Amino acid sequence: MLSSILIVEDNQGKREIELDDPVYSVGRDVNCNVRLTSQFVSRYHATLVQLPNHDGSFYYRILDGNLKGKTSANGLLINGRKLQSHDLKNEDEIILGPQVRAVYYQLKRDAIATVPSDDEFEPNDPVSCPWPSYPFTPVLGIEVTPDNGESHIL
């Protein structure tokens, strides 16, 4: 499964935004989904639109301005080139103004079993331990061969 994130850096510092909605508005207006803090960023500077890949996964296209066609005052620099729109690829850098940038990442995420540390739960305590009391090591991508000789990938 592919997942997209946007690492945004502006006057407020750096933050990570997980992208899963079909449309995001980017700008300094309080109604923007991705709000940026800089006098050099337009109120509605850019729009991210989710589009399908041929394999059923999704990616995002960035457009200068809003969906009504009003472009930003300073435009978008994507990977050093001034563009009106761009289909984002992993590690694309978007400059929205001086000291305001974003980096797009498309991550492949597998289902990962997470287990709390031993300090958080007592084994065999049905109140604090949510799993049965048998030996269990949730490791993904490791080939194991149980006693019956069958090979399995966890």
Phi, psi and omega per residue, in radians:
M1 nan 2.328 3.107
L2 -1.649 2.486 3.133
S3 -2.337 2.502 -3.116
S4 -2.007 2.440 3.040
I5 -2.324 2.733 3.090
L6 -2.189 2.119 3.040
I7 -1.658 2.037 -3.059
V8 -1.918 2.406 3.091
E9 -2.303 2.154 3.116
D10 -2.541 -2.778 -3.124
N11 -1.109 -0.320 3.130
Q12 -1.589 -0.045 -3.134
G13 1.883 -2.787 -3.089
K14 -1.827 2.470 3.057
R15 -2.640 2.727 -3.117
E16 -1.871 2.313 3.121
I17 -2.121 2.066 3.076
E18 -1.393 2.241 -3.084
L19 -1.745 2.107 3.049
D20 -2.536 -0.140 3.108
D21 -1.460 2.784 -3.109
P22 -1.242 -0.484 -3.105
V23 -2.504 2.426 3.055
Y24 -2.285 2.329 2.978
S25 -1.651 2.446 -3.079
V26 -2.186 2.170 3.119
G27 2.949 -2.974 -3.078
R28 -1.652 -0.095 3.103
D29 -1.148 2.501 -3.106
V30 -1.093 -0.354 -3.137
N31 -1.541 -0.045 3.135
C32 -1.244 2.490 3.072
N33 -1.159 -0.696 3.079
V34 -1.976 1.724 -3.063
R35 -1.579 2.236 -3.137
L36 -1.963 2.563 -3.117
T37 -1.989 1.740 3.081
S38 -2.991 2.437 3.104
Q39 -1.210 -0.274 -3.107
F40 -1.561 -0.091 -3.137
V41 -1.706 2.350 3.103
S42 -1.202 2.792 3.123
R43 -1.007 -0.777 3.028
Y44 -2.159 1.481 -2.972
H45 -1.373 -0.698 -3.063
A46 -2.670 2.910 3.086
T47 -2.337 2.371 3.028
L48 -1.825 2.258 3.139
V49 -2.138 2.248 3.129
Q50 -1.416 2.295 3.133
L51 -2.275 2.634 -3.096
P52 -1.449 2.508 2.946
N53 -1.525 2.915 3.131
H54 -1.141 -0.408 -3.112
D55 -1.582 0.114 3.119
G56 1.654 -0.193 3.079
S57 -1.435 -3.103 -3.089
F58 -2.249 2.763 2.989
Y59 -2.445 3.048 -3.136
Y60 -2.074 2.480 2.988
R61 -1.881 2.354 3.080
I62 -1.801 2.382 3.134
L63 -2.117 2.436 3.068
D64 -1.251 2.181 3.109
G65 1.552 -2.721 -3.104
N66 -1.803 3.103 -3.104
L67 -1.288 -0.191 3.111
K68 -1.496 -0.038 3.085
G69 1.735 -0.047 3.110
K70 -1.388 2.060 -3.117
T71 -1.494 2.868 3.118
S72 -1.310 2.849 -3.140
A73 -1.209 -0.694 -3.037
N74 -1.868 -0.100 3.089
G75 1.326 -2.984 -3.118
L76 -2.140 2.352 2.974
L77 -1.902 2.006 -3.131
I78 -2.017 2.050 -3.077
N79 0.918 0.677 3.071
G80 1.492 0.008 -3.124
R81 -2.048 2.384 3.105
K82 -1.359 2.072 -3.068
L83 -2.330 2.620 3.051
Q84 -1.464 -0.557 3.095
S85 -2.694 2.782 -3.095
H86 -2.835 2.346 3.001
D87 -1.395 1.998 -3.022
L88 -1.244 2.425 3.078
K89 -2.158 2.840 -3.095
N90 -0.892 2.275 3.087
E91 1.249 0.318 3.024
D92 -1.162 2.365 3.118
E93 -1.820 2.273 -3.123
I94 -2.036 2.109 3.078
I95 -1.776 2.148 -3.122
L96 -1.885 -0.097 3.136
G97 2.896 3.066 3.098
P98 -1.018 2.204 3.121
Q99 1.068 0.429 3.052
V100 -2.277 1.980 -3.109
R101 -2.530 2.861 3.073
A102 -2.463 2.594 3.052
V103 -2.186 2.263 -3.115
Y104 -1.665 2.343 3.080
Y105 -2.239 2.356 3.019
Q106 -1.980 1.982 -3.025
L107 -1.859 2.453 3.011
K108 -1.639 2.057 -3.101
R109 -2.061 2.237 3.039
D110 -1.666 2.838 3.047
A111 -1.147 2.190 -3.087
I112 -2.070 2.174 3.067
A113 -1.376 2.206 3.102
T114 -1.943 2.364 -3.127
V115 -2.173 2.283 3.096
P116 -1.096 2.754 3.114
S117 -1.188 2.804 3.139
D118 -1.051 -0.448 -3.131
D119 -1.219 -0.415 -3.054
E120 -1.453 -0.508 -3.066
F121 -2.331 2.617 3.048
E122 -1.728 2.200 3.109
P123 -1.049 2.574 3.123
N124 1.160 0.114 3.056
D125 -1.690 1.870 -3.044
P126 -1.121 -0.332 -3.141
V127 -1.384 -0.824 -3.054
S128 -1.724 -0.250 -3.091
C129 -1.913 1.896 -3.053
P130 -1.410 -0.074 -3.125
W131 -2.078 2.770 -3.140
P132 -1.142 2.820 -3.051
S133 -1.602 0.984 2.999
Y134 -2.066 2.774 -3.112
P135 -1.073 2.252 -3.077
F136 -2.576 2.175 3.084
T137 -2.233 1.791 -3.104
P138 -1.393 1.644 3.122
V139 -2.160 2.262 -3.128
L140 -1.794 2.548 3.077
G141 1.428 0.166 -3.141
I142 -1.877 2.289 3.107
E143 -1.491 2.269 3.125
V144 -2.184 2.619 3.095
T145 -2.174 1.815 3.103
P146 -1.224 3.079 -3.086
D147 -1.002 -0.437 -3.122
N148 -1.377 -0.051 3.042
G149 1.534 -0.079 3.125
E150 -1.384 2.382 -3.140
S151 -1.602 2.359 -3.138
H152 -2.349 2.524 3.013
I153 -1.787 2.184 3.101
L154 -1.649 nan nan
